[in-house]
Amino acid sequence: MKKILFILVIALIGQSVIAQRAALVVQKKKVGFIKPDGSWLVEPTYKYAGSFADGLAPFKENKKWGYLNTKGEVAIKPTYAKAKSFDSGLAIVLLDKKWMYINKKGEEVKMPDSKELYSFENGVAYIKQNDLVGLINPKGEVILEPTYDKIYAFKNDHAKVKKGEFYGLIDNRGKLVLPLEYEGLGIWSEGNLTAKKDGVSGMIIDGKFTRVEGVLKIWDFRDGEELTYANDALKLVGFINRKGEWVIKPKYKKVRGFLNGLAPVMTVDKWGYINEKGDMVIPEKYIDAEIFSKDGLAPVRIDKQWGFIDTSGKLIIEANYDISNREMFGVSLLFKKGNEKGFHEGFARVTRKKKWGFLDTKGNLLNNTWFERAESFTDINK
């Protein structure tokens, strides 16, 4: 009996973690946060706010910024002229014309000297000294001395670095994984990434540069997918696998990536979908088309508006909406976002008649409610 209760408790904890998602919305010119079940995490209260990250959301009151917790309570009183999102327990704020790091108690945290302060992302932040960039961790320890002219954003625990005219790759410990000898590098994905060396486009396979015959440019691989797209000298587009082999020869004018075994393609002037063998399984009849989501639906444009089809090409949600992955209003640019076109974990953010809302996979409008503005659902603790 105790074992069963323990399993139930663990399951409930897991569900509560999974359920910790919310979307920023604006209703009657006030910002609030709605949960995926349609209930309010924080009712519309504030004129300005940013989305939750690392368990806190910045908000503005009386011309000063502070932070809310996930219960809608004030965690850090509005004190700052500017405030950025939390990550790894730290955030950057502007107080008395001085930028500084603070912890979740609102206390200043001293960090190594840097010409500029950079927000933490995935447990690391940049430091800049003598025009060179390095890395620190949330404890303030230098894990990479300022070495490079530029360090790009980390993806999958790896980041492209540049020194002089050449690029290399580091991991999140600052270790150099690929030497500074490339004219271009893509995003690390499951051991592969695109590369350019000596004027030749290719891929990194098993840590070595491999030329891909007939390629002008290769786009980055998507995690979990075996194919990415590339074009040839005529700028026609096809697909290659992670071994650098052409799987679908270049013959398309435009394409987008594979997901759920299908990819949008355009041969002349309309979009359709092919499978991983290159067979056209959904005819080219759409004005525009996006990739499928893991929910099994893809946005397609019919005339002037967007609807959603399933993997058989059946129109599941009528074309009555517009979609966008753009930030909704200026204050959002200060904060992290996760807006996607189409469905993500059960919901699609759509707009109609200048109002915004969330559709489920059956086309039902969440709470049957339209908002003045809305951001996508994100994990409030990330």
Secondary structure as UniProt FT lines:
FT   HELIX           2..18
FT   STRAND          21..27
FT   TURN            28..29
FT   STRAND          30..34
FT   TURN            36..37
FT   STRAND          40..46
FT   STRAND          48..49
FT   TURN            54..55
FT   STRAND          56..61
FT   TURN            62..63
FT   STRAND          64..68
FT   TURN            70..71
FT   STRAND          74..80
FT   STRAND          82..83
FT   TURN            88..89
FT   STRAND          90..95
FT   TURN            96..97
FT   STRAND          98..102
FT   TURN            104..105
FT   STRAND          108..109
FT   TURN            122..123
FT   STRAND          124..129
FT   TURN            130..131
FT   STRAND          132..136
FT   TURN            138..139
FT   STRAND          142..148
FT   STRAND          150..151
FT   TURN            156..157
FT   STRAND          158..163
FT   TURN            164..165
FT   STRAND          166..171
FT   TURN            172..173
FT   STRAND          176..182
FT   STRAND          184..185
FT   TURN            190..191
FT   STRAND          192..197
FT   TURN            198..199
FT   STRAND          200..205
FT   TURN            206..207
FT   STRAND          208..211
FT   TURN            213..214
FT   STRAND          217..218
FT   TURN            223..224
FT   STRAND          227..231
FT   TURN            233..234
FT   STRAND          237..241
FT   TURN            242..243
FT   STRAND          246..252
FT   STRAND          254..255
FT   TURN            260..261
FT   STRAND          262..266
FT   STRAND          271..275
FT   TURN            276..277
FT   STRAND          280..286
FT   STRAND          288..289
FT   TURN            294..295
FT   STRAND          298..302
FT   TURN            303..304
FT   STRAND          305..309
FT   TURN            311..312
FT   STRAND          315..322
FT   HELIX           330..334
FT   STRAND          343..344
FT   TURN            345..346
FT   STRAND          347..352
FT   TURN            353..354
FT   STRAND          355..359
FT   TURN            361..362
FT   HELIX           366..368
FT   STRAND          373..374
FT   STRAND          378..379
FT   TURN            380..381
//
